[in-house]
Amino acid sequence: MSKKIENPVVLIHKRENSDTYAVAIISGSHDYHDAILMATMEPDMTGDDVDTWSKTGY
């Protein structure tokens, strides 16, 4: 059974030694460990206007 997101909060975290970002969608918390949906992204501007790699977990 999936959780309903009643009070959506979006957190974006830039990792220190990398060009990757963690994006978390949370219901009412400000702790990314409580994420209901999380993705990691790495922008890569080579070749395309915007090129993004993402990995999503639920």
N, C-alpha and C positions, 0 to 999 in steps of 0.2 A: 504494500500500500504506500502511495506517495504522500508526502507532506504538502499541505497547502501553504503557499507563501502569503501570509496575511499582512505583514509589515515589511515590504522589501527594502533591503539595504544592499548596495553594491560596493564592494571593496576592491581596489586595485592596488597591487603590491609589486613594486619594481625590485627584482632580486639584485643584491649588492654586486656580485662579481659576474654578471651576465646581462645580456640584452633581453632577457625574458621577463614576462609579467605574469602574475597570478591574478585572475579575476574571480571573485566569489560572490554569489548571490545568497543572501542570508535572510531569514525571517525574524527581524527585530533585534538581532545581536550586532555587535561590532567586533566579533572574534571570528576570523576566517576559518577557524577549526569547526565552527558551527554551520559551515556552508551546506546548502541544499544542492547547489549546482556550482561547480568550479571548472575553470578552464585555464590552461597555461598557453601563453602566446609569445611568439618571437617575431617582431617585425623584420622584414628583409626587403630592402628597397632596391635590390639588384634586378634589373630586367623589367619589372612591372612598376606601375605607379604605386600600388600598394600590394604587398604580398605578405600574407600572414599564415603562420603555422599554428594550429591550435589542437589541443587535446582536451576533451570534455569528459567529465565524470558526473554521475548522478547517484 
